[in-house]
Amino acid sequence: MKLPSSIADYSCLFCTWLSAAMSLSLAANSHSYEMHIKGTEILSGRAIEGGLIIARTDPSNQVTLANNAVHVAKNGVFVIGFHRDSDTPETLAITTTDGNTIKTMLLPEQRDYKIQRIDGLKSAMVTPPAAVLARIKADGEAVRAARKIHTPLGDFWRGFDWPAHGRISGVYGSQRILNGQPRQPHYGIDIASPHGTPVYAPANGRITLVKDLYFSGWTIVMAHGLGVNSSFLHLDKTMVKPGAFVQRGAVIGTIGATGRATGPHLDWRIDWQGRRIDPGLLVGPMLPK
């Protein structure tokens, strides 16, 4: 299945031992960067808005990004991510057991985003009535709480799979114009497919939320470890319960059109420590079934 032109230039980023100049620092040359990340292996990703860098270091090292602690798994794997509008440099610091600290300045590559206009939505889904504002607030709190639940490292660091097959109908970062009114950017990737199409776990993870939310309808949040979460929106049916640990490839639900949707599709989102990550940068081409 050929990907739409809007994401046709997404490449499979998973490789081994990428040079630093390609992966983390647009400003540093390859020689200087290799010196700065001695003992660190870049498994995938690069410094780009919406990107997620997956790396491995000595498990005894301490890692910080912008002075915030970054968790390192027992196997030395750690991740750092960049939000849609990450437009300022951040310092990655790795401190070894002998007290030596190696710092690298990361300047995320900037991206241009599309504008997507969606009409035909119910007015209450664009400008909610006062009667549902309390529910919307509670929904947001539930999602934020679910994303903070820690779980052991799964296998996402080896790569994500597509959670469903279908037509890509919406991409990460696009500015949404709903019924003619500007709203928040889109933070996921939309996969349009008929009602009942299976949704699969794109990697191992623990289910931290299964709830019918006002805007996103039936929603599942899955923790993959190291603060990385997947969210699956607008589901028709859910087939998992909170607390369950599911294996990569397990069916967790089916595509629907619940919540704010004009047709059946899956909105797949990924976040890390409150930063919204582009799922399209973490998977390869969508292969035929």
C-alpha atoms as an extended CHARMM CRD file, in Angstrom:
* protein
*
       289  EXT
         1         1  MET       CA              0.0000000000        0.0000000000        0.0000000000  PROA      1               0.0000000000
         2         2  LYS       CA              1.5120000000        3.3170000000       -1.0520000000  PROA      2               0.0000000000
         3         3  LEU       CA              1.4860000000        6.0410000000        1.5720000000  PROA      3               0.0000000000
         4         4  PRO       CA             -0.2060000000        9.3550000000        0.7530000000  PROA      4               0.0000000000
         5         5  SER       CA              2.0990000000       12.1220000000       -0.4080000000  PROA      5               0.0000000000
         6         6  SER       CA              1.5840000000       13.9710000000        2.8790000000  PROA      6               0.0000000000
         7         7  ILE       CA              3.7010000000       11.3950000000        4.6660000000  PROA      7               0.0000000000
         8         8  ALA       CA              5.4780000000        9.7670000000        1.7550000000  PROA      8               0.0000000000
         9         9  ASP       CA              8.7490000000       11.2800000000        2.8290000000  PROA      9               0.0000000000
        10        10  TYR       CA              8.5970000000        9.6710000000        6.2670000000  PROA      10              0.0000000000
        11        11  SER       CA             11.5240000000        7.2810000000        6.3690000000  PROA      11              0.0000000000
        12        12  CYS       CA             12.1470000000        4.2840000000        8.5790000000  PROA      12              0.0000000000
        13        13  LEU       CA             14.4770000000        5.7790000000       11.1390000000  PROA      13              0.0000000000
        14        14  PHE       CA             15.5360000000        2.5990000000       12.8990000000  PROA      14              0.0000000000
        15        15  CYS       CA             19.1870000000        1.8350000000       12.3580000000  PROA      15              0.0000000000
        16        16  THR       CA             22.2940000000        1.2880000000       14.4480000000  PROA      16              0.0000000000
        17        17  TRP       CA             25.0190000000        3.6400000000       15.5250000000  PROA      17              0.0000000000
        18        18  LEU       CA             23.9300000000        6.7320000000       13.5920000000  PROA      18              0.0000000000
        19        19  SER       CA             26.4820000000        9.5000000000       13.3320000000  PROA      19              0.0000000000
        20        20  ALA       CA             25.7650000000       12.3190000000       15.7340000000  PROA      20              0.0000000000
        21        21  ALA       CA             25.6550000000       14.9580000000       13.0780000000  PROA      21              0.0000000000
        22        22  MET       CA             22.6940000000       13.1660000000       11.5310000000  PROA      22              0.0000000000
        23        23  SER       CA             20.9510000000       12.1570000000       14.7110000000  PROA      23              0.0000000000
        24        24  LEU       CA             21.2010000000       14.6920000000       17.4670000000  PROA      24              0.0000000000
        25        25  SER       CA             22.9790000000       17.9010000000       16.6200000000  PROA      25              0.0000000000
        26        26  LEU       CA             22.5120000000       19.9710000000       13.5290000000  PROA      26              0.0000000000
        27        27  ALA       CA             25.2130000000       22.3520000000       14.6880000000  PROA      27              0.0000000000
        28        28  ALA       CA             27.9610000000       19.9200000000       15.7070000000  PROA      28              0.0000000000
        29        29  ASN       CA             30.1660000000       18.1650000000       13.1770000000  PROA      29              0.0000000000
        30        30  SER       CA             30.4970000000       14.3930000000       13.2540000000  PROA      30              0.0000000000
        31        31  HSD       CA             33.8990000000       14.3280000000       14.9600000000  PROA      31              0.0000000000
        32        32  SER       CA             32.9960000000       16.6590000000       17.8250000000  PROA      32              0.0000000000
        33        33  TYR       CA             29.6900000000       14.9800000000       18.4380000000  PROA      33              0.0000000000
        34        34  GLU       CA             31.1810000000       11.5050000000       18.6330000000  PROA      34              0.0000000000
        35        35  MET       CA             33.4860000000       12.8450000000       21.3080000000  PROA      35              0.0000000000
        36        36  HSD       CA             30.5480000000       14.2450000000       23.2420000000  PROA      36              0.0000000000
        37        37  ILE       CA             28.5060000000       11.0250000000       23.2150000000  PROA      37              0.0000000000
        38        38  LYS       CA             31.3090000000        8.5740000000       23.9030000000  PROA      38              0.0000000000
        39        39  GLY       CA             29.7520000000        5.3420000000       25.1430000000  PROA      39              0.0000000000
        40        40  THR       CA             26.2650000000        6.2320000000       23.8500000000  PROA      40              0.0000000000
        41        41  GLU       CA             24.6240000000        4.3670000000       20.9890000000  PROA      41              0.0000000000
        42        42  ILE       CA             21.8330000000        6.0230000000       19.0000000000  PROA      42              0.0000000000
        43        43  LEU       CA             19.2710000000        3.3620000000       18.1300000000  PROA      43              0.0000000000
        44        44  SER       CA             16.8640000000        5.5570000000       16.1820000000  PROA      44              0.0000000000
        45        45  GLY       CA             15.5660000000        9.0730000000       15.6700000000  PROA      45              0.0000000000
        46        46  ARG       CA             16.9860000000       12.5430000000       15.3200000000  PROA      46              0.0000000000
        47        47  ALA       CA             16.5180000000       16.0340000000       16.7070000000  PROA      47              0.0000000000
        48        48  ILE       CA             13.4170000000       17.2510000000       14.8770000000  PROA      48              0.0000000000
        49        49  GLU       CA             10.0750000000       18.6900000000       15.9730000000  PROA      49              0.0000000000
        50        50  GLY       CA              7.8810000000       15.7190000000       16.8930000000  PROA      50              0.0000000000
        51        51  GLY       CA             10.8640000000       13.3750000000       16.9230000000  PROA      51              0.0000000000
        52        52  LEU       CA             11.8350000000       10.7460000000       19.4800000000  PROA      52              0.0000000000
        53        53  ILE       CA             15.4670000000        9.7690000000       19.9250000000  PROA      53              0.0000000000
        54        54  ILE       CA             16.0040000000        6.2770000000       21.3350000000  PROA      54              0.0000000000
        55        55  ALA       CA             19.5120000000        5.7060000000       22.6440000000  PROA      55              0.0000000000
        56        56  ARG       CA             21.5260000000        3.4100000000       24.8630000000  PROA      56              0.0000000000
        57        57  THR       CA             24.2190000000        4.3080000000       27.3740000000  PROA      57              0.0000000000
        58        58  ASP       CA             25.8940000000        2.6800000000       30.3550000000  PROA      58              0.0000000000
        59        59  PRO       CA             23.0100000000        1.9410000000       32.7910000000  PROA      59              0.0000000000
        60        60  SER       CA             24.9940000000        3.5730000000       35.6010000000  PROA      60              0.0000000000
        61        61  ASN       CA             25.1370000000        6.9230000000       33.7900000000  PROA      61              0.0000000000
        62        62  GLN       CA             22.7820000000        9.7610000000       34.6810000000  PROA      62              0.0000000000
        63        63  VAL       CA             21.0290000000       11.5760000000       31.8310000000  PROA      63              0.0000000000
        64        64  THR       CA             19.3010000000       14.9600000000       31.8660000000  PROA      64              0.0000000000
        65        65  LEU       CA             17.6330000000       17.0630000000       29.2060000000  PROA      65              0.0000000000
        66        66  ALA       CA             17.3100000000       20.7810000000       29.9390000000  PROA      66              0.0000000000
        67        67  ASN       CA             18.2350000000       19.9480000000       33.5700000000  PROA      67              0.0000000000
        68        68  ASN       CA             15.3230000000       17.4990000000       33.8590000000  PROA      68              0.0000000000
        69        69  ALA       CA             16.1450000000       13.9040000000       34.7760000000  PROA      69              0.0000000000
        70        70  VAL       CA             15.7310000000       11.3360000000       32.0050000000  PROA      70              0.0000000000
        71        71  HSD       CA             15.0700000000        7.7770000000       33.1740000000  PROA      71              0.0000000000
        72        72  VAL       CA             17.5900000000        5.1630000000       32.0340000000  PROA      72              0.0000000000
        73        73  ALA       CA             16.3490000000        1.5690000000       31.8680000000  PROA      73              0.0000000000
        74        74  LYS       CA             18.2860000000       -1.3570000000       33.3060000000  PROA      74              0.0000000000
        75        75  ASN       CA             19.5540000000       -2.1880000000       29.8120000000  PROA      75              0.0000000000
        76        76  GLY       CA             20.8010000000        1.3910000000       29.3550000000  PROA      76              0.0000000000
        77        77  VAL       CA             18.0370000000        2.4920000000       26.9800000000  PROA      77              0.0000000000
        78        78  PHE       CA             16.7140000000        6.0450000000       27.3340000000  PROA      78              0.0000000000
        79        79  VAL       CA             14.6370000000        8.3610000000       25.1710000000  PROA      79              0.0000000000
        80        80  ILE       CA             14.3050000000       12.0770000000       24.5860000000  PROA      80              0.0000000000
        81        81  GLY       CA             11.5560000000       13.7210000000       22.5680000000  PROA      81              0.0000000000
        82        82  PHE       CA             10.6620000000       17.0300000000       20.9800000000  PROA      82              0.0000000000
        83        83  HSD       CA              7.2640000000       18.7430000000       20.8840000000  PROA      83              0.0000000000
        84        84  ARG       CA              5.5930000000       20.1120000000       17.7530000000  PROA      84              0.0000000000
        85        85  ASP       CA              6.9400000000       23.5880000000       18.4660000000  PROA      85              0.0000000000
        86        86  SER       CA             10.3380000000       22.7560000000       19.9600000000  PROA      86              0.0000000000
        87        87  ASP       CA             12.1610000000       25.7440000000       18.5170000000  PROA      87              0.0000000000
        88        88  THR       CA             14.8300000000       26.4380000000       21.1570000000  PROA      88              0.0000000000
        89        89  PRO       CA             18.1020000000       24.5740000000       21.8660000000  PROA      89              0.0000000000
        90        90  GLU       CA             18.1900000000       22.1080000000       24.7600000000  PROA      90              0.0000000000
        91        91  THR       CA             21.1630000000       20.6150000000       26.5340000000  PROA      91              0.0000000000
        92        92  LEU       CA             21.5580000000       16.8400000000       26.8070000000  PROA      92              0.0000000000
        93        93  ALA       CA             23.9270000000       15.9340000000       29.6550000000  PROA      93              0.0000000000
        94        94  ILE       CA             25.3320000000       12.4980000000       30.4330000000  PROA      94              0.0000000000
        95        95  THR       CA             27.1490000000       12.1190000000       33.7610000000  PROA      95              0.0000000000
        96        96  THR       CA             29.3120000000        9.0670000000       34.3260000000  PROA      96              0.0000000000
        97        97  THR       CA             30.0370000000        7.3660000000       37.6260000000  PROA      97              0.0000000000
        98        98  ASP       CA             33.3970000000        9.1340000000       37.8820000000  PROA      98              0.0000000000
        99        99  GLY       CA             31.6160000000       12.5030000000       37.8660000000  PROA      99              0.0000000000
       100       100  ASN       CA             32.4820000000       13.4420000000       34.2980000000  PROA      100             0.0000000000
       101       101  THR       CA             29.6170000000       15.2420000000       32.5210000000  PROA      101             0.0000000000
       102       102  ILE       CA             29.3730000000       15.3540000000       28.7390000000  PROA      102             0.0000000000
       103       103  LYS       CA             27.0180000000       17.9670000000       27.3140000000  PROA      103             0.0000000000
       104       104  THR       CA             25.5310000000       18.2480000000       23.8300000000  PROA      104             0.0000000000
       105       105  MET       CA             23.4170000000       21.1370000000       22.5960000000  PROA      105             0.0000000000
       106       106  LEU       CA             20.4160000000       19.8990000000       20.6110000000  PROA      106             0.0000000000
       107       107  LEU       CA             18.6700000000       22.2240000000       18.1680000000  PROA      107             0.0000000000
       108       108  PRO       CA             15.5620000000       20.4800000000       16.7590000000  PROA      108             0.0000000000
       109       109  GLU       CA             15.0680000000       20.6670000000       13.0250000000  PROA      109             0.0000000000
       110       110  GLN       CA             12.0850000000       22.9090000000       12.2550000000  PROA      110             0.0000000000
       111       111  ARG       CA              9.1050000000       21.7020000000       10.2300000000  PROA      111             0.0000000000
       112       112  ASP       CA              6.3400000000       23.2500000000        8.1700000000  PROA      112             0.0000000000
       113       113  TYR       CA              2.8380000000       22.0460000000        8.9870000000  PROA      113             0.0000000000
       114       114  LYS       CA             -0.2470000000       21.7340000000        6.8400000000  PROA      114             0.0000000000
       115       115  ILE       CA             -3.6060000000       23.3740000000        7.4430000000  PROA      115             0.0000000000
       116       116  GLN       CA             -6.5230000000       20.9400000000        7.5350000000  PROA      116             0.0000000000
       117       117  ARG       CA            -10.1020000000       22.1240000000        7.3030000000  PROA      117             0.0000000000
       118       118  ILE       CA            -12.8240000000       19.8610000000        8.6700000000  PROA      118             0.0000000000
       119       119  ASP       CA            -16.4640000000       20.8110000000        8.1940000000  PROA      119             0.0000000000
       120       120  GLY       CA            -19.7240000000       19.1090000000        9.0760000000  PROA      120             0.0000000000
       121       121  LEU       CA            -18.9730000000       18.6120000000       12.7510000000  PROA      121             0.0000000000
       122       122  LYS       CA            -21.7280000000       19.0090000000       15.3010000000  PROA      122             0.0000000000
       123       123  SER       CA            -21.5470000000       22.5050000000       16.7500000000  PROA      123             0.0000000000
       124       124  ALA       CA            -21.3520000000       21.0920000000       20.2900000000  PROA      124             0.0000000000
       125       125  MET       CA            -18.1240000000       19.3270000000       19.2860000000  PROA      125             0.0000000000
       126       126  VAL       CA            -16.5090000000       22.5840000000       18.1830000000  PROA      126             0.0000000000
       127       127  THR       CA            -17.8660000000       24.9390000000       20.8370000000  PROA      127             0.0000000000
       128       128  PRO       CA            -19.0000000000       22.7420000000       23.7420000000  PROA      128             0.0000000000
       129       129  PRO       CA            -22.0020000000       23.8980000000       25.8000000000  PROA      129             0.0000000000
       130       130  ALA       CA            -21.4320000000       24.8970000000       29.4170000000  PROA      130             0.0000000000
       131       131  ALA       CA            -23.1400000000       21.7170000000       30.6010000000  PROA      131             0.0000000000
       132       132  VAL       CA            -20.2570000000       19.5200000000       29.4140000000  PROA      132             0.0000000000
       133       133  LEU       CA            -17.2960000000       21.6880000000       30.4390000000  PROA      133             0.0000000000
       134       134  ALA       CA            -16.8910000000       19.8770000000       33.7490000000  PROA      134             0.0000000000
       135       135  ARG       CA            -16.7910000000       16.5510000000       31.9140000000  PROA      135             0.0000000000
       136       136  ILE       CA            -14.1750000000       17.8350000000       29.4720000000  PROA      136             0.0000000000
       137       137  LYS       CA            -12.0120000000       19.0260000000       32.3710000000  PROA      137             0.0000000000
       138       138  ALA       CA            -12.3370000000       15.6440000000       34.1020000000  PROA      138             0.0000000000
       139       139  ASP       CA            -11.4590000000       13.8810000000       30.8360000000  PROA      139             0.0000000000
       140       140  GLY       CA             -8.2630000000       15.8790000000       30.5570000000  PROA      140             0.0000000000
       141       141  GLU       CA             -7.2780000000       15.1170000000       34.1320000000  PROA      141             0.0000000000
       142       142  ALA       CA             -7.8820000000       11.4000000000       33.5820000000  PROA      142             0.0000000000
       143       143  VAL       CA             -5.6890000000       11.3360000000       30.4880000000  PROA      143             0.0000000000
       144       144  ARG       CA             -2.8730000000       13.2790000000       32.1550000000  PROA      144             0.0000000000
       145       145  ALA       CA             -2.9690000000       10.9350000000       35.1460000000  PROA      145             0.0000000000
       146       146  ALA       CA             -2.8530000000        7.8770000000       32.8790000000  PROA      146             0.0000000000
       147       147  ARG       CA              0.1890000000        9.2380000000       31.0490000000  PROA      147             0.0000000000
       148       148  LYS       CA              2.0870000000        9.5810000000       34.3220000000  PROA      148             0.0000000000
       149       149  ILE       CA              1.7360000000        5.9210000000       35.3020000000  PROA      149             0.0000000000
       150       150  HSD       CA              5.1160000000        4.1960000000       35.1920000000  PROA      150             0.0000000000
       151       151  THR       CA              5.5620000000        0.7240000000       33.7520000000  PROA      151             0.0000000000
       152       152  PRO       CA              8.6120000000       -1.4450000000       33.0510000000  PROA      152             0.0000000000
       153       153  LEU       CA             10.3320000000       -0.9740000000       29.7160000000  PROA      153             0.0000000000
       154       154  GLY       CA              8.5790000000       -2.8390000000       26.9290000000  PROA      154             0.0000000000
       155       155  ASP       CA              9.9070000000       -3.4710000000       23.4320000000  PROA      155             0.0000000000
       156       156  PHE       CA              9.0200000000       -0.1640000000       21.7320000000  PROA      156             0.0000000000
       157       157  TRP       CA             12.7220000000        0.7460000000       21.5740000000  PROA      157             0.0000000000
       158       158  ARG       CA             13.0420000000       -1.9150000000       18.8780000000  PROA      158             0.0000000000
       159       159  GLY       CA             10.4800000000       -0.0480000000       16.7680000000  PROA      159             0.0000000000
       160       160  PHE       CA              6.7290000000        0.5530000000       16.5400000000  PROA      160             0.0000000000
       161       161  ASP       CA              4.2810000000       -1.2670000000       14.2560000000  PROA      161             0.0000000000
       162       162  TRP       CA              1.2860000000        0.3540000000       12.6050000000  PROA      162             0.0000000000
       163       163  PRO       CA             -1.7230000000       -0.1970000000       14.9070000000  PROA      163             0.0000000000
       164       164  ALA       CA             -4.1810000000       -0.3960000000       12.0010000000  PROA      164             0.0000000000
       165       165  HSD       CA             -4.3830000000       -0.4570000000        8.2180000000  PROA      165             0.0000000000
       166       166  GLY       CA             -6.1750000000        2.1340000000        6.1360000000  PROA      166             0.0000000000
       167       167  ARG       CA             -5.9280000000        5.4690000000        4.3920000000  PROA      167             0.0000000000
       168       168  ILE       CA             -3.9450000000        8.2280000000        6.1090000000  PROA      168             0.0000000000
       169       169  SER       CA             -6.5380000000       10.9920000000        6.4790000000  PROA      169             0.0000000000
       170       170  GLY       CA             -4.7510000000       13.2990000000        8.9160000000  PROA      170             0.0000000000
       171       171  VAL       CA             -1.1300000000       13.9530000000        9.8080000000  PROA      171             0.0000000000
       172       172  TYR       CA              0.7440000000       15.1950000000       12.8580000000  PROA      172             0.0000000000
       173       173  GLY       CA              1.1040000000       18.8940000000       13.4550000000  PROA      173             0.0000000000
       174       174  SER       CA             -1.5280000000       20.1380000000       11.0350000000  PROA      174             0.0000000000
       175       175  GLN       CA             -3.4240000000       23.2450000000       12.1170000000  PROA      175             0.0000000000
       176       176  ARG       CA             -7.0780000000       22.2850000000       12.4500000000  PROA      176             0.0000000000
       177       177  ILE       CA             -9.8500000000       24.5700000000       11.1910000000  PROA      177             0.0000000000
       178       178  LEU       CA            -13.0980000000       23.0640000000       12.5040000000  PROA      178             0.0000000000
       179       179  ASN       CA            -16.3110000000       24.3440000000       10.9640000000  PROA      179             0.0000000000
       180       180  GLY       CA            -14.3240000000       27.4250000000        9.9820000000  PROA      180             0.0000000000
       181       181  GLN       CA            -12.9280000000       28.0290000000       13.4770000000  PROA      181             0.0000000000
       182       182  PRO       CA             -9.1910000000       27.6480000000       14.2770000000  PROA      182             0.0000000000
       183       183  ARG       CA             -8.5060000000       25.0620000000       16.9700000000  PROA      183             0.0000000000
       184       184  GLN       CA             -5.4940000000       23.2410000000       18.4180000000  PROA      184             0.0000000000
       185       185  PRO       CA             -3.0840000000       21.4650000000       16.0720000000  PROA      185             0.0000000000
       186       186  HSD       CA             -3.5410000000       17.7810000000       15.4450000000  PROA      186             0.0000000000
       187       187  TYR       CA             -1.1230000000       15.7420000000       17.5380000000  PROA      187             0.0000000000
       188       188  GLY       CA             -1.6900000000       12.3120000000       16.0230000000  PROA      188             0.0000000000
       189       189  ILE       CA             -1.9210000000       10.4400000000       12.7630000000  PROA      189             0.0000000000
       190       190  ASP       CA             -5.3690000000        9.4800000000       11.4550000000  PROA      190             0.0000000000
       191       191  ILE       CA             -5.9480000000        6.1060000000        9.8180000000  PROA      191             0.0000000000
       192       192  ALA       CA             -9.3340000000        5.9240000000        8.0760000000  PROA      192             0.0000000000
       193       193  SER       CA            -10.8390000000        2.4450000000        7.7780000000  PROA      193             0.0000000000
       194       194  PRO       CA            -14.3090000000        0.8590000000        8.0660000000  PROA      194             0.0000000000
       195       195  HSD       CA            -16.1040000000        0.3860000000       11.3820000000  PROA      195             0.0000000000
       196       196  GLY       CA            -14.8660000000       -2.7210000000       13.1210000000  PROA      196             0.0000000000
       197       197  THR       CA            -11.3550000000       -2.7140000000       11.6280000000  PROA      197             0.0000000000
       198       198  PRO       CA             -9.0210000000       -4.2340000000       14.2420000000  PROA      198             0.0000000000
       199       199  VAL       CA             -6.6440000000       -2.0090000000       16.2020000000  PROA      199             0.0000000000
       200       200  TYR       CA             -3.4490000000       -3.7260000000       17.3180000000  PROA      200             0.0000000000
       201       201  ALA       CA             -0.9240000000       -2.8930000000       20.0170000000  PROA      201             0.0000000000
       202       202  PRO       CA              2.0070000000       -1.2790000000       18.1320000000  PROA      202             0.0000000000
       203       203  ALA       CA              4.4060000000       -2.4690000000       20.8620000000  PROA      203             0.0000000000
       204       204  ASN       CA              4.2070000000       -4.1230000000       24.2740000000  PROA      204             0.0000000000
       205       205  GLY       CA              2.5930000000       -2.0250000000       26.9660000000  PROA      205             0.0000000000
       206       206  ARG       CA              0.3500000000       -1.6820000000       29.9940000000  PROA      206             0.0000000000
       207       207  ILE       CA             -3.1800000000       -0.3140000000       29.6170000000  PROA      207             0.0000000000
       208       208  THR       CA             -3.5610000000        2.7620000000       31.8260000000  PROA      208             0.0000000000
       209       209  LEU       CA             -6.9210000000        4.1330000000       30.6350000000  PROA      209             0.0000000000
       210       210  VAL       CA            -10.0510000000        2.8610000000       28.9110000000  PROA      210             0.0000000000
       211       211  LYS       CA            -12.7090000000        5.5560000000       28.9190000000  PROA      211             0.0000000000
       212       212  ASP       CA            -15.3940000000        7.2330000000       26.8170000000  PROA      212             0.0000000000
       213       213  LEU       CA            -14.1810000000       10.8390000000       26.4990000000  PROA      213             0.0000000000
       214       214  TYR       CA            -16.1770000000       13.7730000000       25.1750000000  PROA      214             0.0000000000
       215       215  PHE       CA            -13.9000000000       14.7600000000       22.2950000000  PROA      215             0.0000000000
       216       216  SER       CA            -12.0070000000       11.5510000000       21.5480000000  PROA      216             0.0000000000
       217       217  GLY       CA            -14.7940000000        9.0450000000       22.2220000000  PROA      217             0.0000000000
       218       218  TRP       CA            -13.7510000000        5.5920000000       23.3730000000  PROA      218             0.0000000000
       219       219  THR       CA            -10.0800000000        5.9890000000       24.1440000000  PROA      219             0.0000000000
       220       220  ILE       CA             -7.2830000000        3.6600000000       25.2210000000  PROA      220             0.0000000000
       221       221  VAL       CA             -4.0020000000        4.8740000000       26.6980000000  PROA      221             0.0000000000
       222       222  MET       CA             -1.0930000000        2.4270000000       26.8020000000  PROA      222             0.0000000000
       223       223  ALA       CA              2.2110000000        2.9440000000       28.6630000000  PROA      223             0.0000000000
       224       224  HSD       CA              5.2890000000        1.5290000000       26.9200000000  PROA      224             0.0000000000
       225       225  GLY       CA              7.8630000000        2.4590000000       29.5710000000  PROA      225             0.0000000000
       226       226  LEU       CA             10.3250000000        5.3490000000       29.9870000000  PROA      226             0.0000000000
       227       227  GLY       CA              7.3830000000        7.7700000000       29.9440000000  PROA      227             0.0000000000
       228       228  VAL       CA              6.3470000000        6.8680000000       26.3820000000  PROA      228             0.0000000000
       229       229  ASN       CA              2.5920000000        6.4120000000       25.8640000000  PROA      229             0.0000000000
       230       230  SER       CA              0.3350000000        5.5630000000       22.9530000000  PROA      230             0.0000000000
       231       231  SER       CA             -3.2550000000        6.7770000000       22.7830000000  PROA      231             0.0000000000
       232       232  PHE       CA             -5.9360000000        5.3300000000       20.5130000000  PROA      232             0.0000000000
       233       233  LEU       CA             -8.9620000000        7.5620000000       19.8920000000  PROA      233             0.0000000000
       234       234  HSD       CA            -12.4860000000        7.2930000000       18.4160000000  PROA      234             0.0000000000
       235       235  LEU       CA            -12.7400000000        3.5420000000       18.9550000000  PROA      235             0.0000000000
       236       236  ASP       CA            -15.9560000000        1.6270000000       18.3710000000  PROA      236             0.0000000000
       237       237  LYS       CA            -15.1290000000       -1.2000000000       20.7660000000  PROA      237             0.0000000000
       238       238  THR       CA            -12.4380000000       -1.7000000000       23.3970000000  PROA      238             0.0000000000
       239       239  MET       CA            -11.1200000000       -5.1710000000       24.2030000000  PROA      239             0.0000000000
       240       240  VAL       CA             -8.7500000000       -4.5010000000       27.0910000000  PROA      240             0.0000000000
       241       241  LYS       CA             -9.0360000000       -3.3880000000       30.7060000000  PROA      241             0.0000000000
       242       242  PRO       CA             -6.9400000000       -0.9080000000       32.7150000000  PROA      242             0.0000000000
       243       243  GLY       CA             -3.9530000000       -2.6260000000       34.3010000000  PROA      243             0.0000000000
       244       244  ALA       CA             -3.6410000000       -5.3210000000       31.6540000000  PROA      244             0.0000000000
       245       245  PHE       CA             -0.2450000000       -5.8630000000       30.0200000000  PROA      245             0.0000000000
       246       246  VAL       CA             -0.6350000000       -6.5740000000       26.3220000000  PROA      246             0.0000000000
       247       247  GLN       CA              1.8060000000       -7.9660000000       23.8160000000  PROA      247             0.0000000000
       248       248  ARG       CA              2.7480000000       -6.3550000000       20.5280000000  PROA      248             0.0000000000
       249       249  GLY       CA              0.2040000000       -7.3200000000       17.8820000000  PROA      249             0.0000000000
       250       250  ALA       CA             -2.6550000000       -8.0750000000       20.2940000000  PROA      250             0.0000000000
       251       251  VAL       CA             -6.0660000000       -6.7220000000       19.2770000000  PROA      251             0.0000000000
       252       252  ILE       CA             -7.0210000000       -3.9700000000       21.7310000000  PROA      252             0.0000000000
       253       253  GLY       CA            -10.1250000000       -2.5690000000       20.0320000000  PROA      253             0.0000000000
       254       254  THR       CA            -11.8090000000       -1.6920000000       16.7600000000  PROA      254             0.0000000000
       255       255  ILE       CA            -12.0060000000        1.4630000000       14.6790000000  PROA      255             0.0000000000
       256       256  GLY       CA            -15.0820000000        3.6360000000       15.1430000000  PROA      256             0.0000000000
       257       257  ALA       CA            -16.3050000000        7.2200000000       14.9360000000  PROA      257             0.0000000000
       258       258  THR       CA            -17.0320000000        8.0260000000       18.5640000000  PROA      258             0.0000000000
       259       259  GLY       CA            -16.4280000000       11.5010000000       19.9480000000  PROA      259             0.0000000000
       260       260  ARG       CA            -15.5500000000       14.3290000000       17.5600000000  PROA      260             0.0000000000
       261       261  ALA       CA            -15.3120000000       12.5210000000       14.2470000000  PROA      261             0.0000000000
       262       262  THR       CA            -16.8740000000       12.7640000000       10.7910000000  PROA      262             0.0000000000
       263       263  GLY       CA            -16.2290000000        9.1370000000        9.9080000000  PROA      263             0.0000000000
       264       264  PRO       CA            -14.6070000000        5.9460000000       11.1690000000  PROA      264             0.0000000000
       265       265  HSD       CA            -10.8870000000        6.2890000000       11.7650000000  PROA      265             0.0000000000
       266       266  LEU       CA             -8.1760000000        5.7030000000       14.3450000000  PROA      266             0.0000000000
       267       267  ASP       CA             -6.3410000000        8.7090000000       15.7500000000  PROA      267             0.0000000000
       268       268  TRP       CA             -3.0320000000        7.2940000000       17.0390000000  PROA      268             0.0000000000
       269       269  ARG       CA             -0.9850000000        9.5510000000       19.3090000000  PROA      269             0.0000000000
       270       270  ILE       CA              2.3130000000        9.2360000000       21.1580000000  PROA      270             0.0000000000
       271       271  ASP       CA              3.6100000000       11.4010000000       23.9920000000  PROA      271             0.0000000000
       272       272  TRP       CA              6.7210000000       11.5710000000       26.1750000000  PROA      272             0.0000000000
       273       273  GLN       CA              6.8160000000       13.6160000000       29.3760000000  PROA      273             0.0000000000
       274       274  GLY       CA              4.0300000000       15.8770000000       28.1300000000  PROA      274             0.0000000000
       275       275  ARG       CA              5.6090000000       16.3410000000       24.7020000000  PROA      275             0.0000000000
       276       276  ARG       CA              3.5930000000       15.2610000000       21.6890000000  PROA      276             0.0000000000
       277       277  ILE       CA              5.5470000000       12.9530000000       19.3830000000  PROA      277             0.0000000000
       278       278  ASP       CA              4.8430000000       12.2790000000       15.6950000000  PROA      278             0.0000000000
       279       279  PRO       CA              3.9650000000        8.5700000000       15.2850000000  PROA      279             0.0000000000
       280       280  GLY       CA              4.7060000000        8.8740000000       11.5710000000  PROA      280             0.0000000000
       281       281  LEU       CA              8.3950000000        9.3530000000       12.3630000000  PROA      281             0.0000000000
       282       282  LEU       CA              8.5460000000        6.0990000000       14.3390000000  PROA      282             0.0000000000
       283       283  VAL       CA              7.2080000000        3.5840000000       11.8370000000  PROA      283             0.0000000000
       284       284  GLY       CA              8.1680000000        2.5220000000        8.3410000000  PROA      284             0.0000000000
       285       285  PRO       CA              5.8850000000        2.3430000000        5.3150000000  PROA      285             0.0000000000
       286       286  MET       CA              2.4630000000        0.8130000000        5.8990000000  PROA      286             0.0000000000
       287       287  LEU       CA              2.7130000000       -2.6260000000        4.3230000000  PROA      287             0.0000000000
       288       288  PRO       CA             -0.2720000000       -4.4560000000        2.7960000000  PROA      288             0.0000000000
       289       289  LYS       CA             -2.1170000000       -6.8590000000        5.0640000000  PROA      289             0.0000000000
